[in-house]
């Protein structure tokens, strides 16, 4: 018999004097079948959930066994969400049913309501001992389930029906137990390219490092879950040792929204696992921070599958989360949105401050088969027609949403809209458009459900990089990694705006190419949390300056610098700011030398749709895309 899920509670508490309760969190099901675990919105929801991401084809059941101590009739509820409800009042596409001991319950779930809520699934006679439950997908269109609640009480109490997260129910029935996982020299939160490089850089220089990633795959936007290729140029500028590390794990082929094998996930995993000073925590989400005065003392992380929590202590921490989550929880100063032109004298900034950011992409592609394929009718409040449809068989970075929304608190809605327009447009092309014969043999093969984000919080350091630094080539004694990408700030595509005002899903950009620029080290540590570094798209810069530093080879070099600085801090019992004031020559020597292997092949010569054979060409070419 397969293991029972760890978050199962049997007859622990009572809603009424005689009610028995069983609480199952779906991410902890022993067999997920074709359902995917989605943790992206844990900070808002309190837990991950599972989703039937079949792109219009029903997925295999998610199942688990559970134990009942008293034979009786039980009433069964699920916490679910009708995900198209922000755009239409009609019954949604994400339908599923529950199956208990092989028998379907009466209710169809997941396609009504307008928020995450408990829905009645039906009742069943459960026998004492081991029972089985399954989530049975009906459509393949992203039905989702957070938890299952089973009780002998026929009435769902108001306190439960009004519960906004399953965290409250978990805390009552199965409080999280935190296990101490040890002390490290450096804890890096975020396993994208920046976090990987920060962790390995510090580890190779002798620090004991922990690397935390809230997905099972490493690489962030460069993983096969998001599929954005690496951009930016390495081993250039004053410190040519920076970037060589990326040769060891970077994928060798160009292309966004390509086949999974393009992004070489296994190479990244092997690269990390080879480091003896590095402890890896894949599939762990940051849920808490402890501070003493202006220093972080520890972080608490939670496994996205079984809910197990660990506390990790360290002298130093690095926020490589992209969203600045660690800094936010530690009350670090941060900024979101666009600065006004007058603040930093930026020619590209708006006249007044606002909350506009670069959006997040849901990429996708189809594949041509030898025979025709079908796709269901899909129309849920965003209508496509012959005038506004996108006649394409693939969508990469330009399929970008949420520029006018909060990329953190509204992330689920942003992602859902990205998926909805893909399905809606594809349904129109396959079933109605005058060109549908051109798509007859195309099958929708991959749609990202993990957002590819560009911008949210930017943590503020002792220096804030701006457009003027780059345009005027301002010299800084603490110049570190070199940024080479254009000032590339995405905005709404004008034609898409005409067709879908306020609900755009396409973007455009103008590449304003720059001279390679050394970014100050002071942009890589917090100005008010003493032992916090940052690397990635959340470093200390303006919205406009982010347009050049946000690409992943560049963020990887940031990580290398952070790892080097952390090693210096551990050597001298210093803090990040001390490196600037007292140990800058030591950091400069490390940046010149680098930590990457000298025998790693030069496999990082792609930088957009065209091969870049030399650095000068990168600054002459005007038609490159991220």
C-alpha positions as CSV (number, residue, x, y, z in Angstrom):
1,X,0.0,0.0,0.0
2,X,1.4,3.4,-1.0
3,X,2.1,5.9,1.7
4,X,-0.8,7.8,3.3
5,X,-0.5,11.6,2.8
6,X,1.1,13.4,5.6
7,X,-1.4,16.1,6.1
8,X,-4.3,13.7,6.8
9,X,-6.2,14.4,10.0
10,X,-8.7,11.9,11.3
11,X,-11.2,12.6,14.1
12,X,-9.0,15.3,15.7
13,X,-11.5,18.0,16.2
14,X,-15.2,18.6,16.1
15,X,-17.3,21.2,14.3
16,X,-20.3,20.0,16.2
17,X,-20.4,17.8,19.3
18,X,-20.3,14.6,17.3
19,X,-18.7,15.5,14.0
20,X,-15.6,13.8,12.8
21,X,-13.2,15.6,10.4
22,X,-10.8,14.6,7.7
23,X,-8.7,17.2,6.0
24,X,-6.7,16.4,2.8
25,X,-4.5,18.9,1.0
26,X,-4.3,18.0,-2.6
27,X,-0.7,18.9,-3.2
28,X,0.1,16.1,-0.8
29,X,-1.9,13.4,-2.7
30,X,0.3,10.4,-3.2
31,X,-0.4,10.3,-7.0
32,X,-1.0,13.5,-8.9
33,X,-1.8,11.8,-12.2
34,X,-1.9,14.5,-14.8
35,X,-2.6,17.3,-12.4
36,X,0.2,19.8,-11.7
37,X,1.2,21.3,-8.4
38,X,1.0,25.1,-8.5
39,X,2.7,27.1,-5.7
40,X,2.9,30.5,-7.4
41,X,0.2,32.1,-5.3
42,X,1.0,30.6,-1.9
43,X,1.6,34.1,-0.4
44,X,-2.0,35.0,-1.2
45,X,-3.6,31.6,-0.7
46,X,-1.6,30.1,2.2
47,X,-0.9,26.8,0.3
48,X,-0.3,25.4,-3.2
49,X,-3.1,23.7,-5.1
50,X,-3.2,21.2,-8.0
51,X,-4.6,22.0,-11.4
52,X,-5.7,19.9,-14.4
53,X,-3.5,21.6,-17.0
54,X,-4.4,19.4,-20.0
55,X,-4.8,22.2,-22.7
56,X,-8.2,21.0,-23.6
57,X,-7.6,17.3,-23.0
58,X,-8.8,15.8,-19.7
59,X,-5.9,14.6,-17.5
60,X,-5.4,11.5,-15.5
61,X,-6.9,11.4,-12.0
62,X,-5.1,12.6,-8.9
63,X,-5.6,10.0,-6.2
64,X,-4.7,9.2,-2.6
65,X,-5.7,6.9,0.2
66,X,-6.9,8.0,3.6
67,X,-7.9,6.4,6.8
68,X,-11.3,6.6,8.5
69,X,-11.7,5.6,12.2
70,X,-15.5,5.5,12.3
71,X,-17.8,4.0,9.6
72,X,-20.5,6.6,8.8
73,X,-22.0,8.8,6.2
74,X,-19.7,11.7,5.4
75,X,-20.3,15.0,3.7
76,X,-17.5,16.1,1.3
77,X,-16.4,19.6,0.3
78,X,-13.6,20.8,-1.9
79,X,-12.0,24.3,-2.0
80,X,-11.9,25.3,-5.6
81,X,-12.2,28.3,-8.0
82,X,-14.0,29.0,-11.2
83,X,-11.0,30.7,-12.8
84,X,-12.7,32.5,-15.8
85,X,-15.2,34.2,-13.5
86,X,-13.4,37.6,-13.7
87,X,-14.4,37.8,-17.3
88,X,-17.7,36.0,-17.6
89,X,-20.7,34.9,-15.5
90,X,-21.2,31.7,-17.5
91,X,-20.3,28.3,-16.2
92,X,-16.5,28.0,-16.4
93,X,-14.3,25.5,-18.2
94,X,-12.5,24.0,-15.3
95,X,-14.9,21.2,-14.3
96,X,-14.1,18.1,-12.3
97,X,-15.7,15.5,-10.0
98,X,-14.7,13.5,-7.0
99,X,-14.6,9.8,-6.9
100,X,-14.6,8.0,-3.6
101,X,-13.8,4.3,-3.4
102,X,-14.4,4.1,-7.2
103,X,-17.9,5.8,-7.1
104,X,-18.5,9.3,-8.5
105,X,-20.1,11.8,-6.2
106,X,-23.1,13.8,-7.4
107,X,-21.8,17.3,-7.9
108,X,-19.8,18.9,-10.8
109,X,-17.1,21.2,-9.3
110,X,-14.9,24.1,-10.1
111,X,-17.0,25.8,-12.7
112,X,-19.3,28.1,-10.6
113,X,-18.7,31.0,-8.2
114,X,-16.4,34.0,-8.4
115,X,-13.8,33.4,-5.8
116,X,-11.9,30.6,-4.0
117,X,-14.6,28.9,-1.9
118,X,-15.7,25.6,-0.5
119,X,-18.2,23.7,-2.7
120,X,-20.2,20.7,-1.8
121,X,-19.1,17.6,-3.7
122,X,-21.6,15.0,-2.4
123,X,-21.9,12.5,0.4
124,X,-20.6,9.0,0.7
125,X,-20.7,6.1,3.1
126,X,-17.1,5.6,4.3
127,X,-15.9,2.4,6.0
128,X,-13.6,2.2,8.9
129,X,-10.0,1.7,7.6
130,X,-8.4,2.7,4.3
131,X,-10.5,4.5,1.7
132,X,-9.6,6.0,-1.7
133,X,-10.4,9.4,-3.2
134,X,-9.7,10.7,-6.7
135,X,-10.1,14.1,-8.5
136,X,-11.5,13.3,-11.9
137,X,-10.9,16.0,-14.5
138,X,-13.7,16.6,-17.1
139,X,-12.3,19.1,-19.5
140,X,-8.5,19.5,-19.4
141,X,-9.0,23.3,-18.9
142,X,-7.2,24.0,-15.7
143,X,-9.8,23.0,-13.1
144,X,-8.2,23.5,-9.7
145,X,-8.5,22.1,-6.2
146,X,-6.8,23.3,-3.0
147,X,-8.1,20.9,-0.4
148,X,-10.8,18.3,0.5
149,X,-12.7,18.5,3.7
150,X,-14.7,15.4,4.9
151,X,-17.1,15.6,7.9
152,X,-19.9,13.7,9.4
153,X,-21.7,17.0,10.0
154,X,-24.3,17.8,7.3
155,X,-23.8,21.5,7.7
156,X,-20.7,23.5,6.7
157,X,-20.1,26.0,9.5
158,X,-20.0,29.7,8.7
159,X,-16.4,29.9,10.0
160,X,-15.3,27.3,7.5
161,X,-17.4,28.6,4.5
162,X,-16.0,32.1,5.1
163,X,-12.4,30.9,5.4
164,X,-10.2,32.8,3.0
165,X,-7.3,30.3,3.1
166,X,-6.8,26.6,4.0
167,X,-4.0,27.8,6.3
168,X,-6.6,28.5,9.0
169,X,-8.0,25.0,8.8
170,X,-4.6,23.5,8.7
171,X,-3.5,25.4,11.8
172,X,-6.6,24.2,13.7
173,X,-6.3,20.5,12.6
174,X,-2.7,20.0,11.8
175,X,-0.4,22.9,12.9
176,X,2.8,23.1,11.0
177,X,5.8,21.8,12.9
178,X,9.1,23.6,12.2
179,X,12.3,21.6,12.1
180,X,15.6,23.3,12.6
181,X,17.8,22.6,9.5
182,X,21.1,24.0,10.7
183,X,23.2,27.1,10.3
184,X,24.8,28.3,7.1
185,X,27.2,31.1,6.1
186,X,24.8,32.1,3.3
187,X,21.2,31.3,2.5
188,X,20.1,32.1,-1.0
189,X,16.4,32.2,-1.7
190,X,15.4,31.8,-5.3
191,X,16.8,29.1,-7.7
192,X,16.8,31.0,-10.9
193,X,20.0,31.9,-12.8
194,X,21.0,34.6,-10.3
195,X,20.4,32.4,-7.3
196,X,22.3,29.5,-8.8
197,X,25.3,31.6,-9.5
198,X,25.3,33.3,-6.1
199,X,25.1,30.0,-4.3
200,X,27.8,28.3,-6.4
201,X,30.1,31.3,-6.3
202,X,30.0,31.5,-2.6
203,X,30.3,27.7,-2.2
204,X,33.4,27.5,-4.4
205,X,35.0,30.2,-2.3
206,X,34.6,28.1,0.9
207,X,31.2,29.2,2.3
208,X,28.6,26.8,3.6
209,X,25.5,27.7,1.5
210,X,21.9,26.7,1.3
211,X,19.9,27.3,-2.0
212,X,16.1,27.4,-1.8
213,X,13.9,27.1,-4.8
214,X,10.1,27.0,-4.8
215,X,9.8,24.8,-7.9
216,X,11.3,21.3,-8.5
217,X,13.3,22.6,-11.5
218,X,16.2,25.0,-11.3
219,X,16.7,28.0,-13.6
220,X,13.6,30.1,-13.1
221,X,12.5,31.7,-16.4
222,X,15.2,29.6,-18.1
223,X,13.7,26.3,-17.0
224,X,11.5,24.1,-19.2
225,X,8.6,25.3,-17.1
226,X,8.8,28.9,-18.5
227,X,11.3,28.5,-21.5
228,X,13.0,31.8,-21.9
229,X,16.5,31.5,-23.3
230,X,19.5,33.3,-21.9
231,X,20.3,36.8,-23.0
232,X,23.1,39.3,-22.2
233,X,26.8,38.9,-22.9
234,X,29.2,37.4,-20.4
235,X,33.0,37.8,-19.9
236,X,33.1,41.4,-21.1
237,X,33.9,44.8,-19.4
238,X,36.4,45.4,-16.7
239,X,36.0,42.0,-15.0
240,X,36.2,39.4,-17.6
241,X,36.1,36.6,-15.1
242,X,32.4,37.3,-14.5
243,X,30.1,35.1,-16.5
244,X,32.4,32.1,-17.2
245,X,30.4,30.2,-14.6
246,X,27.3,30.3,-16.9
247,X,29.2,28.2,-19.5
248,X,29.0,25.3,-17.1
249,X,25.2,25.0,-17.1
250,X,23.8,27.3,-19.7
251,X,21.9,25.7,-22.5
252,X,23.7,25.7,-25.9
253,X,20.7,26.5,-28.2
254,X,18.8,29.7,-28.7
255,X,15.0,30.1,-28.7
256,X,12.0,31.0,-26.5
257,X,9.0,28.8,-26.2
258,X,10.8,25.8,-27.6
259,X,10.8,22.1,-26.7
260,X,11.7,21.3,-23.1
261,X,15.0,19.7,-24.0
262,X,16.3,23.0,-25.3
263,X,16.7,24.4,-21.7
264,X,18.8,21.5,-20.4
265,X,17.3,21.2,-16.9
266,X,19.4,18.2,-16.1
267,X,22.6,20.2,-16.8
268,X,21.6,22.8,-14.2
269,X,20.7,20.2,-11.6
270,X,24.1,18.4,-12.1
271,X,25.9,21.7,-11.9
272,X,24.4,22.4,-8.5
273,X,24.6,18.9,-7.1
274,X,28.4,18.8,-7.8
275,X,29.1,21.4,-5.2
276,X,30.1,19.9,-1.8
277,X,29.5,23.1,0.1
278,X,26.0,23.6,-1.2
279,X,22.8,22.2,0.3
280,X,19.8,22.2,-2.0
281,X,16.2,22.8,-1.1
282,X,14.2,22.3,-4.3
283,X,10.4,22.7,-4.0
284,X,10.5,24.8,-0.9
285,X,8.7,28.1,-0.6
286,X,9.8,30.9,1.8
287,X,7.0,31.5,4.4
288,X,8.7,33.4,7.2
289,X,11.6,35.5,8.4
290,X,13.0,36.2,11.8
291,X,15.0,39.4,12.5
292,X,17.0,40.9,15.3
293,X,17.2,44.7,14.9
294,X,18.3,45.3,11.3
295,X,19.6,41.8,10.6
296,X,17.9,38.6,9.4
297,X,18.5,35.7,11.7
298,X,16.7,32.9,10.0
299,X,14.1,32.0,7.3
300,X,11.4,29.4,7.4
301,X,10.6,27.4,4.3
302,X,7.8,25.0,3.5
303,X,7.8,22.0,1.1
304,X,5.2,22.6,-1.6
305,X,4.2,18.9,-1.6
306,X,4.0,17.7,2.0
307,X,3.9,21.0,3.9
308,X,7.0,20.2,6.0
309,X,8.7,23.4,7.3
310,X,12.3,24.0,8.1
311,X,14.1,26.9,9.7
312,X,17.5,27.8,8.3
313,X,19.9,30.2,10.2
314,X,22.7,32.1,8.6
315,X,25.0,35.1,8.9
316,X,24.1,36.3,5.4
317,X,21.1,36.1,3.1
318,X,20.5,36.8,-0.6
319,X,17.2,37.6,-2.1
320,X,17.1,36.1,-5.6
321,X,13.4,35.5,-5.7
322,X,12.6,38.0,-8.5
323,X,9.6,39.3,-6.5
324,X,11.8,40.5,-3.6
325,X,9.9,38.2,-1.3
326,X,12.7,37.8,1.3
327,X,13.3,41.5,1.4
328,X,9.6,42.2,1.7
329,X,9.2,39.8,4.6
330,X,12.3,41.4,6.2
331,X,10.9,44.9,5.8
332,X,13.6,46.0,3.4
333,X,12.9,49.2,1.5
334,X,11.6,48.6,-2.0
335,X,9.9,50.2,-4.9
336,X,7.3,49.1,-7.5
337,X,6.1,50.8,-10.7
338,X,7.6,53.7,-12.6
339,X,9.5,56.7,-11.2
340,X,8.6,60.2,-12.4
341,X,11.0,61.8,-14.9
342,X,12.1,64.4,-12.4
343,X,13.2,61.9,-9.7
344,X,16.3,60.8,-11.6
345,X,16.3,62.9,-14.7
346,X,15.4,59.9,-16.9
347,X,14.3,60.9,-20.4
348,X,12.3,57.7,-20.8
349,X,10.4,58.0,-17.5
350,X,6.8,59.3,-17.4
351,X,6.0,62.7,-16.1
352,X,4.4,61.3,-12.9
353,X,4.9,58.3,-10.8
354,X,2.6,55.3,-11.4
355,X,2.2,51.6,-10.8
356,X,2.8,50.4,-14.4
357,X,5.3,47.6,-14.7
358,X,6.6,45.3,-17.4
359,X,4.3,42.3,-17.7
360,X,4.5,38.5,-17.4
361,X,4.5,36.1,-20.3
362,X,2.5,32.9,-20.7
363,X,4.3,31.3,-23.7
364,X,3.0,28.5,-25.9
365,X,3.4,26.6,-29.1
366,X,1.7,24.1,-31.4
367,X,3.1,21.3,-33.4
368,X,2.1,20.1,-36.9
369,X,1.0,16.5,-37.0
370,X,0.5,14.2,-39.9
371,X,-3.3,14.2,-39.4
372,X,-6.0,16.8,-38.4
373,X,-6.6,17.5,-34.8
374,X,-9.5,19.2,-33.0
375,X,-9.8,21.7,-30.2
376,X,-12.9,22.4,-28.1
377,X,-14.9,25.6,-28.3
378,X,-13.5,28.0,-25.8
379,X,-15.0,31.5,-25.3
380,X,-15.3,32.9,-21.8
381,X,-15.7,36.7,-21.9
382,X,-12.9,37.6,-24.3
383,X,-14.2,37.2,-27.9
384,X,-12.0,36.6,-30.9
385,X,-13.0,37.2,-34.4
386,X,-11.6,37.6,-37.9
387,X,-10.5,41.2,-37.1
388,X,-8.7,40.7,-33.7
389,X,-7.4,37.2,-33.8
390,X,-3.7,36.3,-33.8
391,X,-3.0,34.1,-36.8
392,X,0.1,32.4,-35.4
393,X,1.1,28.9,-34.4
394,X,3.3,29.9,-31.5
395,X,3.5,32.7,-28.9
396,X,6.6,33.7,-27.1
397,X,7.7,36.7,-25.1
398,X,5.3,39.2,-26.8
399,X,2.3,37.3,-25.2
400,X,2.6,39.4,-22.1
401,X,-0.1,40.4,-19.6
402,X,-0.6,42.4,-16.4
403,X,1.3,45.6,-17.0
404,X,-1.5,47.5,-15.4
405,X,-1.9,45.1,-12.5
406,X,0.0,44.2,-9.3
407,X,2.3,41.3,-10.4
408,X,2.3,39.9,-6.9
409,X,-1.1,40.3,-5.3
410,X,-2.9,39.7,-8.7
411,X,-0.5,37.1,-10.1
412,X,-3.1,34.4,-10.4
413,X,-5.5,36.6,-12.4
414,X,-2.6,37.7,-14.6
415,X,-1.6,34.1,-15.3
416,X,-5.2,33.0,-15.9
417,X,-5.8,35.8,-18.4
418,X,-2.7,34.7,-20.2
419,X,-3.9,31.2,-20.5
420,X,-7.5,32.2,-21.4
421,X,-6.5,34.3,-24.4
422,X,-4.3,31.5,-25.7
423,X,-7.1,29.0,-25.5
424,X,-9.7,31.5,-26.9
425,X,-7.5,32.5,-29.8
426,X,-6.6,29.0,-30.6
427,X,-10.2,27.9,-30.5
428,X,-11.1,30.6,-33.0
429,X,-8.3,29.6,-35.4
430,X,-9.2,25.9,-35.2
431,X,-13.0,26.2,-35.4
432,X,-14.0,29.5,-37.1
433,X,-11.4,31.5,-38.8
434,X,-11.3,31.6,-42.7
435,X,-7.7,30.4,-42.4
436,X,-8.6,27.4,-40.2
437,X,-7.5,24.9,-42.8
438,X,-3.9,26.2,-42.2
439,X,-4.2,25.0,-38.6
440,X,-6.1,21.8,-39.2
441,X,-3.0,19.6,-38.5
442,X,-1.7,21.8,-35.7
443,X,-2.1,20.5,-32.1
444,X,-1.6,22.8,-29.1
445,X,1.4,21.1,-27.5
446,X,2.6,23.4,-24.7
447,X,1.1,26.3,-22.7
448,X,3.1,27.6,-19.8
449,X,1.2,27.7,-16.5
450,X,4.2,29.1,-14.6
451,X,4.4,32.9,-15.2
452,X,7.5,34.3,-16.8
453,X,7.8,37.6,-14.8
454,X,9.8,40.6,-15.7
455,X,9.2,43.1,-13.0
456,X,7.6,43.6,-9.5
457,X,9.5,44.7,-6.4
458,X,12.9,46.3,-6.7
459,X,14.8,46.3,-3.4
460,X,16.7,49.5,-2.7
461,X,20.4,49.5,-2.0
462,X,23.0,52.2,-1.1
463,X,22.9,53.1,-4.8
464,X,19.9,53.1,-7.2
465,X,20.9,52.6,-10.8
466,X,19.2,54.9,-13.3
467,X,19.0,55.6,-17.0
468,X,21.4,58.5,-16.6
469,X,24.2,56.3,-15.2
470,X,24.1,54.2,-18.3
471,X,23.5,57.0,-20.9
472,X,26.3,59.1,-19.5
473,X,28.6,56.2,-18.7
474,X,28.9,57.5,-15.1
475,X,32.1,56.0,-13.5
476,X,31.7,54.2,-10.1
477,X,34.7,52.9,-8.2
478,X,32.7,49.9,-7.2
479,X,31.7,49.0,-10.8
480,X,31.0,45.2,-10.8
481,X,29.1,43.1,-13.4
482,X,28.7,44.5,-16.8
483,X,25.3,45.1,-18.3
484,X,25.2,44.8,-22.1
485,X,21.5,44.4,-23.0
486,X,19.6,47.4,-24.4
487,X,17.4,49.6,-22.3
488,X,14.5,47.4,-23.2
489,X,11.3,48.4,-21.4
490,X,8.2,46.6,-22.7
491,X,4.9,48.5,-23.3
492,X,1.5,47.6,-24.5
493,X,1.2,46.7,-28.2
494,X,-0.8,49.5,-29.9
495,X,-2.9,47.2,-32.1
496,X,-3.7,44.9,-29.2
497,X,-4.7,47.9,-27.2
498,X,-7.2,48.9,-29.9
499,X,-8.8,45.5,-29.9
500,X,-8.6,44.8,-26.2
501,X,-8.4,48.1,-24.3
502,X,-7.5,47.6,-20.7
503,X,-7.1,43.8,-21.2
504,X,-4.1,43.7,-23.5
505,X,-2.1,40.5,-23.9
506,X,0.6,41.6,-26.4
507,X,3.6,43.8,-25.9
508,X,6.2,45.7,-27.9
509,X,9.6,47.1,-27.2
510,X,12.2,49.5,-28.6
511,X,15.8,48.4,-28.1
512,X,17.9,51.4,-27.1
513,X,21.4,49.8,-27.3
514,X,24.0,50.9,-24.8
515,X,27.7,50.8,-24.3
516,X,28.7,48.0,-21.9
517,X,28.3,49.4,-18.4
518,X,29.7,48.4,-15.1
519,X,27.0,48.5,-12.4
520,X,27.9,49.5,-8.9
521,X,28.2,46.8,-6.3
522,X,26.1,49.0,-4.0
523,X,23.1,48.0,-6.0
524,X,23.4,44.4,-4.8
525,X,22.7,44.8,-1.0
526,X,19.9,46.3,1.0
527,X,20.2,49.8,2.4
528,X,18.3,49.0,5.6
529,X,18.6,45.2,6.2
530,X,22.3,44.9,7.1
531,X,23.0,41.3,6.1
532,X,20.8,41.1,2.9
533,X,22.2,40.8,-0.6
534,X,20.0,40.7,-3.7
535,X,20.6,39.5,-7.3
536,X,18.2,39.3,-10.2
537,X,15.4,41.5,-11.4
538,X,14.9,42.8,-7.9
539,X,18.1,44.7,-7.5
540,X,18.4,48.4,-6.7
541,X,17.5,50.2,-9.9
542,X,14.7,52.3,-11.5
543,X,12.0,50.9,-13.7
544,X,13.9,52.3,-16.8
545,X,17.3,50.9,-15.7
546,X,15.7,47.5,-15.1
547,X,15.3,47.3,-18.9
548,X,19.0,46.6,-19.3
549,X,19.9,44.5,-16.2
550,X,17.0,42.1,-16.1
551,X,18.2,39.5,-18.7
552,X,19.4,36.3,-17.3
553,X,23.1,36.1,-18.2
554,X,23.4,39.5,-16.6
555,X,21.6,38.5,-13.5
556,X,23.8,35.4,-13.3
557,X,26.9,37.7,-13.2
558,X,25.1,39.6,-10.4
559,X,24.9,36.4,-8.5
560,X,28.5,35.6,-9.0
561,X,29.4,39.0,-7.5
562,X,27.1,38.5,-4.5
563,X,28.6,35.0,-3.9
564,X,32.1,36.6,-3.9
565,X,31.1,39.4,-1.6
566,X,29.5,36.9,0.8
567,X,32.7,34.8,0.9
568,X,34.6,38.0,1.8
569,X,32.1,38.8,4.5
570,X,32.5,35.4,6.0
571,X,36.2,35.6,5.9
572,X,36.3,38.9,7.7
573,X,33.1,38.6,9.8
574,X,31.9,41.6,7.9
575,X,28.6,42.7,6.4
576,X,27.8,43.5,2.7
577,X,28.3,47.3,3.1
578,X,31.7,46.7,4.7
579,X,32.9,45.1,1.4
580,X,32.4,48.4,-0.3
581,X,34.0,50.5,2.5
582,X,36.9,48.2,3.4
583,X,37.4,45.2,1.1
584,X,36.6,46.5,-2.4
585,X,40.1,45.6,-3.8
586,X,39.6,42.0,-2.6
587,X,36.2,41.8,-4.4
588,X,37.8,43.3,-7.5
589,X,40.5,40.7,-7.6
590,X,37.9,37.9,-7.3
591,X,35.8,39.5,-10.1
592,X,38.8,39.6,-12.3
593,X,39.7,36.0,-11.6
594,X,36.2,34.5,-11.7
595,X,35.0,31.3,-10.2
596,X,34.0,29.4,-13.4
597,X,36.0,26.6,-14.8
598,X,38.6,27.6,-17.4
599,X,38.0,24.5,-19.4
600,X,34.2,25.0,-19.9
601,X,33.3,25.2,-23.6
602,X,32.2,28.6,-25.0
603,X,28.6,27.5,-25.6
604,X,27.0,30.9,-24.8
605,X,27.3,32.7,-28.2
606,X,23.6,33.0,-28.9
607,X,21.8,36.2,-27.7
608,X,18.5,36.5,-29.5
609,X,17.2,35.1,-32.7
610,X,20.5,35.9,-34.5
611,X,23.9,34.4,-33.5
612,X,26.2,37.0,-32.1
613,X,29.7,36.2,-33.1
614,X,31.4,39.1,-31.4
615,X,30.7,41.7,-28.8
616,X,30.7,44.7,-31.2
617,X,27.9,43.2,-33.2
618,X,25.7,43.1,-30.2
619,X,25.8,46.9,-30.0
620,X,25.3,47.4,-33.8
621,X,22.3,45.1,-34.2
622,X,19.0,46.8,-33.7
623,X,16.5,43.9,-34.2
624,X,17.3,41.6,-31.3
625,X,14.6,40.2,-29.1
626,X,14.7,38.8,-25.6
